[in-house]
Amino acid sequence: VPSKNLMDFEKKQFQKQIDMIRKAQKKEMNQVKHMAEVKAKKIAVELVENANITVKKEMANILKQFNEMSKTLLNKEAEIKMKDKMLRDQEKTINELRLMLFQAVSRQVLSRVEREKLESWLNSNLSKEENDINDVIKMLLKNEKSADE
């Protein structure tokens, strides 16, 4: 009987040790799981932070390029407007000179054939703005024709 008691005692002791090992193993597994989750979250947070930093840098570069392109575009637009104004002024001056020339020529006595040639020349390949001046010239020619007749 003492050996049976001893065996029961040893069995209980052995079972306690097994239970302690199982508890320790379970506790260690929980800690490993927890540490894995924490580590994964930490890595994910770091990746997100790095991605945010990269996105901010790229956005800053894009905005900088956009601002530079906007300035360039505004400068070119101002240059185009200035050149357009110069061109319009030149066209206006040319039309005024043509009118002055016609008036000077029409003051002289022109033959009917010369007037028709001048009128034909005025009608050939002219822009709309030039046609406005030409209308005035044609009116002057008609007045001269009616005065001659």
Number of C-alpha atoms within 10 A of each C-alpha: 6 7 8 9 10 11 12 12 12 12 12 12 12 12 12 12 12 12 12 12 12 12 12 12 12 12 12 12 12 12 12 12 12 12 12 12 12 12 12 12 12 12 12 12 12 12 12 12 12 12 12 12 12 12 12 12 12 12 12 12 12 12 12 12 12 12 12 12 12 12 12 12 12 12 12 12 12 12 12 12 12 12 12 12 12 12 12 12 12 12 14 15 12 13 18 14 12 17 16 13 12 18 14 10 12 15 10 9 11 15 11 13 9 11 19 13 12 16 15 10 11 18 15 9 9 12 9 9 11 18 17 13 17 20 13 12 21 19 12 15 21 13 11 17 14 9 8 10 5
